[in-house]
Amino acid sequence: MPNEAQPRSLRRLFLTGLLTLLPIWLTWVVVRFVFVTLSDISRPWVEPALSSIAASDPAMAWITSETSRGVLAMIGTVVVVLIVGAVAGRVVGQRILRAFDRFIQRVPLANSVYSGARKLLDILQTSPDGTQRVVLIEFPAKGMRTVGFVTRVLKEEGTGRELAAVYVPTTPNPTGGYLEIVPIEDLIPTDWTVDQAMSFIISGGAVAPADKLPRVTPP
């Protein structure tokens, strides 16, 4: 009995440690990905500037270290993003964005990617008339439910029946997913926000705004 209890205790300790470290590791992976991505955007112009500073002042040689370059490159990218946000909110910025949109429209492949991404982000910020943004639909099989985002409301030709275009993101990467056309009457409304639904999807259901899902009313 003592010999059997020891392996069980070790397994329990291992599982506890694994479950403790796993969310920490996942957080680190996401933060590291964002950190590296933001740093790489501004590295081409930050690194030459840092090299010039170090060459002119030997006391500043530490600024060319890998850590310093990465941190300063990320800060530079964040500053650029803030500047773009400030400019985009002004009349001049709006004119520049419209000019950029017109330019992108003339580039065959970039046109599809840019326009699709831009429209998806825009529609997720506003609710279509008569529907909730975050809904549940019967997918991928009868009796099963999944979280989706209503992106548009359409009318069926001939019958006039209202149909909803519902984007169903995948877990844990919500950038991939499915587009389902669902009758409005088959949507199960929720009171979740887009942020709450995204947290639920990315976490695999571990993070939810409530312990109960909306009740499914039988037809």
Rosetta constraint file for C-alpha pairs under 8 A:
AtomPair CA 1 CA 5 HARMONIC 6.15 0.50
AtomPair CA 2 CA 6 HARMONIC 6.36 0.50
AtomPair CA 3 CA 7 HARMONIC 7.15 0.50
AtomPair CA 4 CA 8 HARMONIC 6.59 0.50
AtomPair CA 5 CA 9 HARMONIC 6.09 0.50
AtomPair CA 6 CA 10 HARMONIC 6.19 0.50
AtomPair CA 7 CA 11 HARMONIC 6.06 0.50
AtomPair CA 8 CA 12 HARMONIC 6.11 0.50
AtomPair CA 9 CA 13 HARMONIC 6.12 0.50
AtomPair CA 10 CA 14 HARMONIC 6.00 0.50
AtomPair CA 11 CA 15 HARMONIC 6.07 0.50
AtomPair CA 12 CA 16 HARMONIC 6.08 0.50
AtomPair CA 13 CA 17 HARMONIC 6.08 0.50
AtomPair CA 14 CA 18 HARMONIC 6.01 0.50
AtomPair CA 15 CA 19 HARMONIC 6.07 0.50
AtomPair CA 16 CA 20 HARMONIC 6.13 0.50
AtomPair CA 17 CA 21 HARMONIC 6.11 0.50
AtomPair CA 18 CA 22 HARMONIC 5.87 0.50
AtomPair CA 19 CA 23 HARMONIC 7.24 0.50
AtomPair CA 20 CA 24 HARMONIC 7.21 0.50
AtomPair CA 21 CA 25 HARMONIC 6.02 0.50
AtomPair CA 22 CA 26 HARMONIC 6.15 0.50
AtomPair CA 23 CA 27 HARMONIC 6.04 0.50
AtomPair CA 24 CA 28 HARMONIC 6.21 0.50
AtomPair CA 25 CA 29 HARMONIC 6.19 0.50
AtomPair CA 26 CA 30 HARMONIC 6.32 0.50
AtomPair CA 27 CA 31 HARMONIC 6.09 0.50
AtomPair CA 28 CA 32 HARMONIC 5.80 0.50
AtomPair CA 29 CA 33 HARMONIC 6.07 0.50
AtomPair CA 30 CA 34 HARMONIC 6.27 0.50
AtomPair CA 31 CA 35 HARMONIC 5.97 0.50
AtomPair CA 32 CA 36 HARMONIC 5.99 0.50
AtomPair CA 33 CA 37 HARMONIC 6.02 0.50
AtomPair CA 34 CA 38 HARMONIC 6.01 0.50
AtomPair CA 35 CA 39 HARMONIC 6.10 0.50
AtomPair CA 35 CA 74 HARMONIC 6.69 0.50
AtomPair CA 36 CA 40 HARMONIC 6.08 0.50
AtomPair CA 36 CA 70 HARMONIC 7.60 0.50
AtomPair CA 36 CA 74 HARMONIC 7.84 0.50
AtomPair CA 37 CA 41 HARMONIC 6.55 0.50
AtomPair CA 38 CA 42 HARMONIC 7.31 0.50
AtomPair CA 38 CA 73 HARMONIC 7.35 0.50
AtomPair CA 38 CA 74 HARMONIC 5.05 0.50
AtomPair CA 38 CA 77 HARMONIC 5.93 0.50
AtomPair CA 38 CA 78 HARMONIC 7.52 0.50
AtomPair CA 39 CA 43 HARMONIC 6.09 0.50
AtomPair CA 39 CA 70 HARMONIC 5.57 0.50
AtomPair CA 39 CA 71 HARMONIC 7.12 0.50
AtomPair CA 39 CA 72 HARMONIC 7.74 0.50
AtomPair CA 39 CA 73 HARMONIC 4.62 0.50
AtomPair CA 39 CA 74 HARMONIC 4.11 0.50
AtomPair CA 39 CA 75 HARMONIC 7.80 0.50
AtomPair CA 39 CA 77 HARMONIC 6.79 0.50
AtomPair CA 40 CA 44 HARMONIC 7.70 0.50
AtomPair CA 40 CA 73 HARMONIC 7.15 0.50
AtomPair CA 40 CA 74 HARMONIC 7.71 0.50
AtomPair CA 41 CA 73 HARMONIC 7.65 0.50
AtomPair CA 41 CA 74 HARMONIC 7.96 0.50
AtomPair CA 41 CA 77 HARMONIC 6.49 0.50
AtomPair CA 42 CA 46 HARMONIC 5.96 0.50
AtomPair CA 42 CA 73 HARMONIC 5.34 0.50
AtomPair CA 42 CA 74 HARMONIC 7.11 0.50
AtomPair CA 42 CA 76 HARMONIC 6.32 0.50
AtomPair CA 42 CA 77 HARMONIC 5.56 0.50
AtomPair CA 43 CA 47 HARMONIC 5.56 0.50
AtomPair CA 43 CA 69 HARMONIC 7.66 0.50
AtomPair CA 43 CA 70 HARMONIC 7.78 0.50
AtomPair CA 43 CA 73 HARMONIC 5.44 0.50
AtomPair CA 44 CA 48 HARMONIC 7.17 0.50
AtomPair CA 45 CA 49 HARMONIC 6.54 0.50
AtomPair CA 46 CA 50 HARMONIC 6.22 0.50
AtomPair CA 46 CA 69 HARMONIC 7.55 0.50
AtomPair CA 46 CA 72 HARMONIC 7.46 0.50
AtomPair CA 46 CA 73 HARMONIC 5.93 0.50
AtomPair CA 46 CA 76 HARMONIC 7.50 0.50
AtomPair CA 47 CA 51 HARMONIC 6.15 0.50
AtomPair CA 47 CA 64 HARMONIC 7.63 0.50
AtomPair CA 47 CA 69 HARMONIC 6.53 0.50
AtomPair CA 47 CA 73 HARMONIC 7.79 0.50
AtomPair CA 48 CA 52 HARMONIC 6.22 0.50
AtomPair CA 49 CA 53 HARMONIC 6.35 0.50
AtomPair CA 50 CA 54 HARMONIC 6.19 0.50
AtomPair CA 50 CA 63 HARMONIC 6.52 0.50
AtomPair CA 50 CA 64 HARMONIC 6.14 0.50
AtomPair CA 50 CA 69 HARMONIC 7.68 0.50
AtomPair CA 51 CA 55 HARMONIC 6.09 0.50
AtomPair CA 51 CA 64 HARMONIC 6.32 0.50
AtomPair CA 52 CA 56 HARMONIC 6.25 0.50
AtomPair CA 53 CA 57 HARMONIC 6.20 0.50
AtomPair CA 53 CA 60 HARMONIC 6.96 0.50
AtomPair CA 54 CA 58 HARMONIC 5.72 0.50
AtomPair CA 54 CA 59 HARMONIC 7.41 0.50
AtomPair CA 54 CA 60 HARMONIC 5.03 0.50
AtomPair CA 54 CA 61 HARMONIC 4.78 0.50
AtomPair CA 54 CA 62 HARMONIC 7.80 0.50
AtomPair CA 54 CA 63 HARMONIC 6.82 0.50
AtomPair CA 54 CA 64 HARMONIC 6.96 0.50
AtomPair CA 55 CA 61 HARMONIC 7.60 0.50
AtomPair CA 57 CA 61 HARMONIC 7.35 0.50
AtomPair CA 61 CA 65 HARMONIC 7.82 0.50
AtomPair CA 62 CA 68 HARMONIC 7.51 0.50
AtomPair CA 63 CA 68 HARMONIC 5.50 0.50
AtomPair CA 63 CA 69 HARMONIC 6.85 0.50
AtomPair CA 64 CA 68 HARMONIC 6.33 0.50
AtomPair CA 64 CA 69 HARMONIC 5.99 0.50
AtomPair CA 65 CA 69 HARMONIC 6.12 0.50
AtomPair CA 66 CA 70 HARMONIC 6.12 0.50
AtomPair CA 67 CA 71 HARMONIC 6.18 0.50
AtomPair CA 68 CA 72 HARMONIC 5.98 0.50
AtomPair CA 69 CA 73 HARMONIC 5.83 0.50
AtomPair CA 70 CA 74 HARMONIC 6.19 0.50
AtomPair CA 71 CA 75 HARMONIC 6.22 0.50
AtomPair CA 72 CA 76 HARMONIC 5.99 0.50
AtomPair CA 73 CA 77 HARMONIC 6.24 0.50
AtomPair CA 74 CA 78 HARMONIC 6.25 0.50
AtomPair CA 75 CA 79 HARMONIC 6.17 0.50
AtomPair CA 76 CA 80 HARMONIC 6.24 0.50
AtomPair CA 77 CA 81 HARMONIC 6.19 0.50
AtomPair CA 78 CA 82 HARMONIC 6.21 0.50
AtomPair CA 79 CA 83 HARMONIC 6.16 0.50
AtomPair CA 80 CA 84 HARMONIC 6.12 0.50
AtomPair CA 81 CA 85 HARMONIC 6.14 0.50
AtomPair CA 82 CA 86 HARMONIC 6.18 0.50
AtomPair CA 83 CA 87 HARMONIC 6.11 0.50
AtomPair CA 84 CA 88 HARMONIC 5.87 0.50
AtomPair CA 85 CA 89 HARMONIC 6.46 0.50
AtomPair CA 86 CA 90 HARMONIC 7.10 0.50
AtomPair CA 87 CA 92 HARMONIC 7.10 0.50
AtomPair CA 87 CA 93 HARMONIC 4.78 0.50
AtomPair CA 87 CA 94 HARMONIC 7.96 0.50
AtomPair CA 88 CA 92 HARMONIC 7.60 0.50
AtomPair CA 88 CA 93 HARMONIC 4.19 0.50
AtomPair CA 88 CA 94 HARMONIC 5.63 0.50
AtomPair CA 88 CA 97 HARMONIC 7.37 0.50
AtomPair CA 89 CA 93 HARMONIC 6.37 0.50
AtomPair CA 89 CA 94 HARMONIC 6.93 0.50
AtomPair CA 90 CA 94 HARMONIC 6.26 0.50
AtomPair CA 91 CA 95 HARMONIC 6.35 0.50
AtomPair CA 92 CA 96 HARMONIC 6.32 0.50
AtomPair CA 93 CA 97 HARMONIC 6.15 0.50
AtomPair CA 94 CA 98 HARMONIC 6.17 0.50
AtomPair CA 95 CA 99 HARMONIC 6.19 0.50
AtomPair CA 96 CA 100 HARMONIC 6.13 0.50
AtomPair CA 97 CA 101 HARMONIC 6.04 0.50
AtomPair CA 98 CA 102 HARMONIC 6.24 0.50
AtomPair CA 99 CA 103 HARMONIC 6.30 0.50
AtomPair CA 100 CA 104 HARMONIC 6.17 0.50
AtomPair CA 101 CA 105 HARMONIC 6.18 0.50
AtomPair CA 102 CA 106 HARMONIC 6.93 0.50
AtomPair CA 103 CA 107 HARMONIC 7.14 0.50
AtomPair CA 104 CA 110 HARMONIC 6.38 0.50
AtomPair CA 104 CA 111 HARMONIC 5.37 0.50
AtomPair CA 104 CA 114 HARMONIC 7.58 0.50
AtomPair CA 105 CA 110 HARMONIC 7.79 0.50
AtomPair CA 105 CA 111 HARMONIC 4.98 0.50
AtomPair CA 106 CA 111 HARMONIC 6.95 0.50
AtomPair CA 107 CA 111 HARMONIC 5.54 0.50
AtomPair CA 108 CA 112 HARMONIC 7.08 0.50
AtomPair CA 109 CA 113 HARMONIC 6.70 0.50
AtomPair CA 110 CA 114 HARMONIC 5.81 0.50
AtomPair CA 111 CA 115 HARMONIC 5.81 0.50
AtomPair CA 112 CA 116 HARMONIC 5.93 0.50
AtomPair CA 113 CA 117 HARMONIC 6.14 0.50
AtomPair CA 114 CA 118 HARMONIC 5.96 0.50
AtomPair CA 115 CA 119 HARMONIC 6.05 0.50
AtomPair CA 116 CA 120 HARMONIC 6.12 0.50
AtomPair CA 117 CA 121 HARMONIC 6.28 0.50
AtomPair CA 118 CA 122 HARMONIC 6.20 0.50
AtomPair CA 119 CA 123 HARMONIC 6.09 0.50
AtomPair CA 120 CA 124 HARMONIC 6.22 0.50
AtomPair CA 120 CA 151 HARMONIC 7.45 0.50
AtomPair CA 121 CA 125 HARMONIC 6.75 0.50
AtomPair CA 122 CA 126 HARMONIC 7.12 0.50
AtomPair CA 123 CA 127 HARMONIC 7.22 0.50
AtomPair CA 123 CA 151 HARMONIC 5.92 0.50
AtomPair CA 123 CA 152 HARMONIC 7.90 0.50
AtomPair CA 124 CA 133 HARMONIC 7.51 0.50
AtomPair CA 124 CA 149 HARMONIC 7.61 0.50
AtomPair CA 124 CA 151 HARMONIC 6.83 0.50
AtomPair CA 124 CA 194 HARMONIC 7.44 0.50
AtomPair CA 126 CA 133 HARMONIC 7.73 0.50
AtomPair CA 127 CA 131 HARMONIC 6.99 0.50
AtomPair CA 127 CA 132 HARMONIC 6.42 0.50
AtomPair CA 127 CA 133 HARMONIC 5.30 0.50
AtomPair CA 127 CA 150 HARMONIC 7.88 0.50
AtomPair CA 128 CA 132 HARMONIC 7.42 0.50
AtomPair CA 128 CA 133 HARMONIC 7.18 0.50
AtomPair CA 128 CA 150 HARMONIC 7.53 0.50
AtomPair CA 128 CA 151 HARMONIC 7.31 0.50
AtomPair CA 128 CA 152 HARMONIC 6.31 0.50
AtomPair CA 128 CA 153 HARMONIC 6.76 0.50
AtomPair CA 129 CA 153 HARMONIC 7.79 0.50
AtomPair CA 131 CA 150 HARMONIC 7.78 0.50
AtomPair CA 131 CA 189 HARMONIC 7.62 0.50
AtomPair CA 132 CA 150 HARMONIC 7.32 0.50
AtomPair CA 132 CA 189 HARMONIC 5.88 0.50
AtomPair CA 132 CA 190 HARMONIC 6.96 0.50
AtomPair CA 132 CA 191 HARMONIC 7.73 0.50
AtomPair CA 133 CA 149 HARMONIC 5.59 0.50
AtomPair CA 133 CA 150 HARMONIC 5.18 0.50
AtomPair CA 133 CA 151 HARMONIC 7.55 0.50
AtomPair CA 133 CA 193 HARMONIC 7.77 0.50
AtomPair CA 133 CA 194 HARMONIC 7.42 0.50
AtomPair CA 134 CA 147 HARMONIC 7.09 0.50
AtomPair CA 134 CA 148 HARMONIC 5.95 0.50
AtomPair CA 134 CA 149 HARMONIC 4.86 0.50
AtomPair CA 134 CA 150 HARMONIC 6.50 0.50
AtomPair CA 134 CA 189 HARMONIC 6.82 0.50
AtomPair CA 134 CA 190 HARMONIC 6.05 0.50
AtomPair CA 134 CA 191 HARMONIC 7.45 0.50
AtomPair CA 134 CA 192 HARMONIC 6.22 0.50
AtomPair CA 134 CA 193 HARMONIC 6.76 0.50
AtomPair CA 134 CA 194 HARMONIC 6.48 0.50
AtomPair CA 134 CA 197 HARMONIC 7.12 0.50
AtomPair CA 135 CA 147 HARMONIC 5.95 0.50
AtomPair CA 135 CA 148 HARMONIC 5.42 0.50
AtomPair CA 135 CA 149 HARMONIC 6.21 0.50
AtomPair CA 135 CA 150 HARMONIC 7.13 0.50
AtomPair CA 135 CA 187 HARMONIC 6.26 0.50
AtomPair CA 135 CA 188 HARMONIC 5.41 0.50
AtomPair CA 135 CA 189 HARMONIC 4.69 0.50
AtomPair CA 135 CA 190 HARMONIC 5.48 0.50
AtomPair CA 136 CA 145 HARMONIC 6.11 0.50
AtomPair CA 136 CA 146 HARMONIC 5.43 0.50
AtomPair CA 136 CA 147 HARMONIC 4.73 0.50
AtomPair CA 136 CA 148 HARMONIC 5.89 0.50
AtomPair CA 136 CA 187 HARMONIC 6.20 0.50
AtomPair CA 136 CA 188 HARMONIC 4.90 0.50
AtomPair CA 136 CA 189 HARMONIC 6.52 0.50
AtomPair CA 136 CA 190 HARMONIC 7.35 0.50
AtomPair CA 137 CA 145 HARMONIC 5.53 0.50
AtomPair CA 137 CA 146 HARMONIC 5.67 0.50
AtomPair CA 137 CA 147 HARMONIC 6.70 0.50
AtomPair CA 137 CA 148 HARMONIC 6.89 0.50
AtomPair CA 137 CA 182 HARMONIC 7.86 0.50
AtomPair CA 137 CA 186 HARMONIC 7.01 0.50
AtomPair CA 137 CA 187 HARMONIC 5.63 0.50
AtomPair CA 137 CA 188 HARMONIC 6.26 0.50
AtomPair CA 138 CA 142 HARMONIC 6.14 0.50
AtomPair CA 138 CA 143 HARMONIC 6.54 0.50
AtomPair CA 138 CA 144 HARMONIC 5.53 0.50
AtomPair CA 138 CA 145 HARMONIC 4.73 0.50
AtomPair CA 138 CA 146 HARMONIC 6.60 0.50
AtomPair CA 139 CA 143 HARMONIC 7.98 0.50
AtomPair CA 139 CA 144 HARMONIC 5.70 0.50
AtomPair CA 139 CA 145 HARMONIC 5.49 0.50
AtomPair CA 139 CA 146 HARMONIC 5.88 0.50
AtomPair CA 140 CA 144 HARMONIC 6.61 0.50
AtomPair CA 140 CA 145 HARMONIC 7.58 0.50
AtomPair CA 140 CA 146 HARMONIC 7.78 0.50
AtomPair CA 146 CA 168 HARMONIC 7.53 0.50
AtomPair CA 147 CA 168 HARMONIC 6.47 0.50
AtomPair CA 147 CA 169 HARMONIC 7.89 0.50
AtomPair CA 147 CA 197 HARMONIC 7.36 0.50
AtomPair CA 147 CA 201 HARMONIC 7.80 0.50
AtomPair CA 148 CA 166 HARMONIC 5.77 0.50
AtomPair CA 148 CA 167 HARMONIC 5.43 0.50
AtomPair CA 148 CA 168 HARMONIC 4.48 0.50
AtomPair CA 148 CA 169 HARMONIC 6.93 0.50
AtomPair CA 149 CA 166 HARMONIC 5.27 0.50
AtomPair CA 149 CA 167 HARMONIC 5.09 0.50
AtomPair CA 149 CA 168 HARMONIC 6.51 0.50
AtomPair CA 150 CA 164 HARMONIC 6.37 0.50
AtomPair CA 150 CA 165 HARMONIC 5.80 0.50
AtomPair CA 150 CA 166 HARMONIC 4.46 0.50
AtomPair CA 150 CA 167 HARMONIC 6.40 0.50
AtomPair CA 151 CA 164 HARMONIC 7.46 0.50
AtomPair CA 151 CA 165 HARMONIC 5.62 0.50
AtomPair CA 151 CA 166 HARMONIC 5.88 0.50
AtomPair CA 151 CA 167 HARMONIC 6.72 0.50
AtomPair CA 152 CA 164 HARMONIC 5.82 0.50
AtomPair CA 152 CA 165 HARMONIC 5.16 0.50
AtomPair CA 152 CA 166 HARMONIC 7.47 0.50
AtomPair CA 153 CA 162 HARMONIC 6.74 0.50
AtomPair CA 153 CA 163 HARMONIC 5.74 0.50
AtomPair CA 153 CA 164 HARMONIC 4.49 0.50
AtomPair CA 153 CA 165 HARMONIC 6.21 0.50
AtomPair CA 154 CA 162 HARMONIC 5.70 0.50
AtomPair CA 154 CA 163 HARMONIC 5.05 0.50
AtomPair CA 154 CA 164 HARMONIC 6.02 0.50
AtomPair CA 154 CA 165 HARMONIC 7.43 0.50
AtomPair CA 155 CA 160 HARMONIC 5.31 0.50
AtomPair CA 155 CA 161 HARMONIC 5.47 0.50
AtomPair CA 155 CA 162 HARMONIC 4.55 0.50
AtomPair CA 155 CA 163 HARMONIC 5.84 0.50
AtomPair CA 156 CA 160 HARMONIC 5.00 0.50
AtomPair CA 156 CA 161 HARMONIC 5.16 0.50
AtomPair CA 156 CA 162 HARMONIC 6.28 0.50
AtomPair CA 156 CA 163 HARMONIC 6.81 0.50
AtomPair CA 157 CA 161 HARMONIC 7.87 0.50
AtomPair CA 161 CA 183 HARMONIC 7.62 0.50
AtomPair CA 162 CA 183 HARMONIC 6.18 0.50
AtomPair CA 162 CA 184 HARMONIC 5.83 0.50
AtomPair CA 163 CA 181 HARMONIC 6.39 0.50
AtomPair CA 163 CA 182 HARMONIC 5.50 0.50
AtomPair CA 163 CA 183 HARMONIC 4.33 0.50
AtomPair CA 163 CA 184 HARMONIC 5.31 0.50
AtomPair CA 164 CA 181 HARMONIC 5.64 0.50
AtomPair CA 164 CA 182 HARMONIC 5.19 0.50
AtomPair CA 164 CA 183 HARMONIC 6.00 0.50
AtomPair CA 164 CA 184 HARMONIC 5.83 0.50
AtomPair CA 165 CA 179 HARMONIC 6.78 0.50
AtomPair CA 165 CA 180 HARMONIC 5.89 0.50
AtomPair CA 165 CA 181 HARMONIC 4.77 0.50
AtomPair CA 165 CA 182 HARMONIC 6.52 0.50
AtomPair CA 166 CA 179 HARMONIC 5.74 0.50
AtomPair CA 166 CA 180 HARMONIC 5.13 0.50
AtomPair CA 166 CA 181 HARMONIC 6.19 0.50
AtomPair CA 166 CA 182 HARMONIC 7.00 0.50
AtomPair CA 167 CA 177 HARMONIC 6.97 0.50
AtomPair CA 167 CA 178 HARMONIC 5.84 0.50
AtomPair CA 167 CA 179 HARMONIC 4.72 0.50
AtomPair CA 167 CA 180 HARMONIC 6.41 0.50
AtomPair CA 168 CA 177 HARMONIC 5.35 0.50
AtomPair CA 168 CA 178 HARMONIC 5.03 0.50
AtomPair CA 168 CA 179 HARMONIC 6.21 0.50
AtomPair CA 168 CA 180 HARMONIC 7.38 0.50
AtomPair CA 169 CA 173 HARMONIC 7.51 0.50
AtomPair CA 169 CA 174 HARMONIC 4.61 0.50
AtomPair CA 169 CA 175 HARMONIC 6.62 0.50
AtomPair CA 169 CA 176 HARMONIC 5.83 0.50
AtomPair CA 169 CA 177 HARMONIC 4.14 0.50
AtomPair CA 169 CA 178 HARMONIC 6.48 0.50
AtomPair CA 169 CA 201 HARMONIC 7.59 0.50
AtomPair CA 170 CA 174 HARMONIC 5.02 0.50
AtomPair CA 170 CA 175 HARMONIC 7.43 0.50
AtomPair CA 170 CA 176 HARMONIC 5.79 0.50
AtomPair CA 170 CA 177 HARMONIC 5.00 0.50
AtomPair CA 170 CA 178 HARMONIC 7.92 0.50
AtomPair CA 170 CA 201 HARMONIC 7.25 0.50
AtomPair CA 171 CA 201 HARMONIC 5.56 0.50
AtomPair CA 171 CA 202 HARMONIC 5.50 0.50
AtomPair CA 171 CA 203 HARMONIC 7.61 0.50
AtomPair CA 171 CA 204 HARMONIC 6.10 0.50
AtomPair CA 172 CA 201 HARMONIC 6.38 0.50
AtomPair CA 172 CA 202 HARMONIC 4.29 0.50
AtomPair CA 172 CA 203 HARMONIC 6.52 0.50
AtomPair CA 172 CA 204 HARMONIC 6.42 0.50
AtomPair CA 173 CA 202 HARMONIC 6.47 0.50
AtomPair CA 174 CA 198 HARMONIC 7.60 0.50
AtomPair CA 174 CA 201 HARMONIC 7.27 0.50
AtomPair CA 174 CA 202 HARMONIC 6.82 0.50
AtomPair CA 182 CA 186 HARMONIC 6.66 0.50
AtomPair CA 182 CA 187 HARMONIC 7.18 0.50
AtomPair CA 183 CA 187 HARMONIC 7.02 0.50
AtomPair CA 188 CA 214 HARMONIC 7.40 0.50
AtomPair CA 188 CA 216 HARMONIC 6.83 0.50
AtomPair CA 189 CA 214 HARMONIC 7.39 0.50
AtomPair CA 190 CA 214 HARMONIC 6.17 0.50
AtomPair CA 192 CA 196 HARMONIC 5.98 0.50
AtomPair CA 192 CA 197 HARMONIC 6.28 0.50
AtomPair CA 192 CA 209 HARMONIC 7.17 0.50
AtomPair CA 193 CA 197 HARMONIC 6.25 0.50
AtomPair CA 194 CA 198 HARMONIC 6.09 0.50
AtomPair CA 195 CA 199 HARMONIC 6.21 0.50
AtomPair CA 196 CA 200 HARMONIC 6.25 0.50
AtomPair CA 196 CA 208 HARMONIC 6.88 0.50
AtomPair CA 196 CA 209 HARMONIC 6.16 0.50
AtomPair CA 197 CA 201 HARMONIC 6.22 0.50
AtomPair CA 197 CA 208 HARMONIC 7.62 0.50
AtomPair CA 198 CA 202 HARMONIC 6.01 0.50
AtomPair CA 199 CA 203 HARMONIC 5.94 0.50
AtomPair CA 199 CA 207 HARMONIC 6.07 0.50
AtomPair CA 199 CA 208 HARMONIC 7.12 0.50
AtomPair CA 200 CA 204 HARMONIC 6.22 0.50
AtomPair CA 200 CA 205 HARMONIC 4.76 0.50
AtomPair CA 200 CA 206 HARMONIC 6.55 0.50
AtomPair CA 200 CA 207 HARMONIC 5.03 0.50
AtomPair CA 200 CA 208 HARMONIC 5.13 0.50
AtomPair CA 200 CA 209 HARMONIC 7.86 0.50
AtomPair CA 201 CA 205 HARMONIC 5.99 0.50
AtomPair CA 203 CA 207 HARMONIC 5.90 0.50
